[in-house]
């Protein structure tokens, strides 16, 4: 069972990660609603524009997935179920949560 200090530290880590993910998405030109910036289609090297769009979409998708996981973990705080394995119902060890605060499961159930 996690103590109050551990819970406070983990929540702070998740909130900091959430802020960083949102900032990174904004820097890529992706709004919180998932809409992306528009590229100048009249740019001289359309191949470069297409490559940049693919790269940005891939990175944005990865960051978006991470943000979903962080938001899920923060929601579990509100429900009082943070730190509980979603597979077994057993507590997730603090060391795992400290390394990966958005973990949904104990290491033996991680997929």
Beta strands, then each sheet from edge to edge (+ up, - down):
end
